[in-house]
Amino acid sequence: MVKDIYTGEIRDITLLSTGEKNIIAFLYFLEKLNEVKDGISNKPRLIVFDDPMNSNDDNMQYLIIEEIVRLIKSLNQDDRFVLLTHNNHFYMNVTYGFKRKEKEIKRIHFNKNGQSTTFIFIPNSDKDIKTSYESLWMELKFIYDSDASADMMLNPIRRIIETFTKFNGLNQSEFCSKVSGAKKLFDVNSHSIDDLEADLNGKTKDEIKEVLINCFKENNYVDHLIKYWPECEPLAKTNISFMVNMESSTVLNS
């Protein structure tokens, strides 16, 4: 049975939610780590957490973050700690303000393109993601540079535009409507659940990239675009605008 020490309520353990079971297992594991630490002298520990944030509400997530940061700071010099997660918010909070020597911390990003996974070693915190918004740009650039289908660029672009326009108090439809075909390309096609190999929009990566550039260009936010995707500067700074014909996918200079 489980008893709430504040209300006195008692529940059968089978009635616990998945999140409650997860947090109990997490705290139990931490206590067992202390037993190992106290029971075996001078023996290093290998500690692995595989995405401990699943099925927890916000309060429990912050509790987990605090406990993991406390654990990291208490590690012995010979201990090894591995943390796996797909939650960018959790990743950034756990790694923020970490005091141990930079050379002792290894950050590795696993980037998937639908077919394979690339391991990217982050040399220092300055090269790491700072916000979830920045991670969207990193995902977009990775897809563009990889062998992944051009259609995989559409979802991160949609999320980038949605986040950018909301933060700046802009109308998302108006932001895209200034470039012919942009709204249809980034809004409709991005929701497709077809096979990753399918060519849904008929456009190349460069054509999709040019539409994105023009959206920021026509709304006078070129500098913002270049900040997150510096390779776009040559096209973004030219006086040539591109229009994409939605039927033929032909890129026309105007």
JOLINUR-V726570 format. One line per field, one symbol per residue. phi: phi as a letter, one per 20 degrees, with the letter a starting at -180 (. if undefined). burial: + if it has 24 or more other ideal C-beta (glycine too) atoms within 12 Angstrom, else -. A space follows every 10 residues. Layout:
phi=???
burial=???
This chain:
phi=.cdefedmfd cfffefffff ffffffffff fffffffeec eldfdddcdd lfefmdfgff ffffgfffff fgfeffgefc cccdadefff gfffefmfef ggfedddced dddncbcded eefbffeefd cfffffffff ffffeeeffg fffffffgff fffffffemd effffeffdg nffffeefff efdfgfefee dmdeffffgf ffgfffffdm cfffgfgebg feggffefee ddcdffedme edec
burial=---------- ---------- -++-++---+ --+------- ----+-+-+- -++--+---+ +-+++-+++- ++--+---+- +-+-+----+ +-+++--+-- ----+-+-+- +-+------- -------++- --++++++++ ++++---+++ ++++++++++ +++++----- -+--++-+++ +++++++-++ ---------+ +-+-+-++++ +++++++++- ++-++--++- -+--++---- -+++-+---- +---
